[in-house]
């Protein structure tokens, strides 16, 4: 390689060398890791709260459409979970209203945040099951709602709020 002996670095302040860009900090301490309750999951809780709020309203509208008239959705022939569409509508309306209120609780924070997170996980799970059972009536919309519910469950379950000392 080279004939020169390798020397040990001398103690003292580091000198920035442009040939080593991106391989370390220029003499300063390494950045501190992000505290718990920040980052993607924290932003995910806000986004999950918005999604839950909007998704709750949309599920309520979906339920109202099913209650208002059975001719809004296509008739399904032989379906294992066949139920009167009006009954599905009431389920969707109730879960939608409660989900919208829970989404509002997530967004408002405060003392209700912990309760709203647990309620949100339970409601998103229930909504996921209801949408799965509603697949034959509105397949594309049910799959979109299932994807939203999965994201909301992940965001609410992975978030760890900061500890107040």
Secondary structure, 3 states (H helix, E strand, C coil): CCCCCCCCCCCCCCCCCHHHCCCCCCCCCCCCCCCCCCCHHHHHHHHHHHHHHHHHHHHHHHHHHHHHCCCCCCCCCCCCCCCCHHHHHHHHHHHHHHHHHHHHHHHHCHHHHHHHHHHHHHHHHHHHHHHHHCCCCCHHHHHHHHHHHHHHHHHHHHCCCCCCC
